[in-house]
């Protein structure tokens, strides 16, 4: 099995799929992190990362977390 070579198109497809899955999983976490960091000291909208994600889903819908990706 170690002698078998994987073709270049297969490697490119595997890399592309891995990249899409990575972005899909990491982007909502990064969105919540950014929103938490941008809060003003006097006006805190979110108490935690999960609170931020839940409020984002309620106000913007599930795909609201991916809005910047889809533009």
KAWOFEN-V855674 format. One record per residue. N is the residue number from 1. RES is the residue in one small letter. OMEGA is omega as a letter, one per 40 degrees, with the letter a starting at -180 (999 if undefined). NEAR is the number of other ideal C-beta (glycine too) atoms within 8 Angstrom. Layout:
N:RES:OMEGA:NEAR / N:RES:OMEGA:NEAR
This chain:
1:x:i:3 / 2:x:a:3 / 3:x:a:4 / 4:x:i:5 / 5:x:i:4 / 6:x:a:6 / 7:x:a:6 / 8:x:i:5 / 9:x:i:6 / 10:x:i:8 / 11:x:i:9 / 12:x:i:8 / 13:x:i:8 / 14:x:i:9 / 15:x:i:8 / 16:x:i:8 / 17:x:i:8 / 18:x:i:8 / 19:x:i:8 / 20:x:i:8 / 21:x:i:8 / 22:x:i:8 / 23:x:a:9 / 24:x:a:8 / 25:x:a:8 / 26:x:a:8 / 27:x:i:12 / 28:x:i:11 / 29:x:i:9 / 30:x:i:8 / 31:x:i:11 / 32:x:i:13 / 33:x:a:9 / 34:x:i:8 / 35:x:i:12 / 36:x:a:10 / 37:x:a:6 / 38:x:i:5 / 39:x:i:10 / 40:x:a:5 / 41:x:a:5 / 42:x:a:4 / 43:x:a:6 / 44:x:a:8 / 45:x:a:7 / 46:x:i:12 / 47:x:a:4 / 48:x:i:6 / 49:x:i:10 / 50:x:i:6 / 51:x:i:9 / 52:x:i:13 / 53:x:i:11 / 54:x:i:8 / 55:x:i:10 / 56:x:i:14 / 57:x:a:11 / 58:x:a:6 / 59:x:a:6 / 60:x:a:9 / 61:x:a:5 / 62:x:a:5 / 63:x:i:8 / 64:x:i:10 / 65:x:a:12 / 66:x:a:10 / 67:x:a:9 / 68:x:i:7 / 69:x:a:7 / 70:x:a:6 / 71:x:999:4
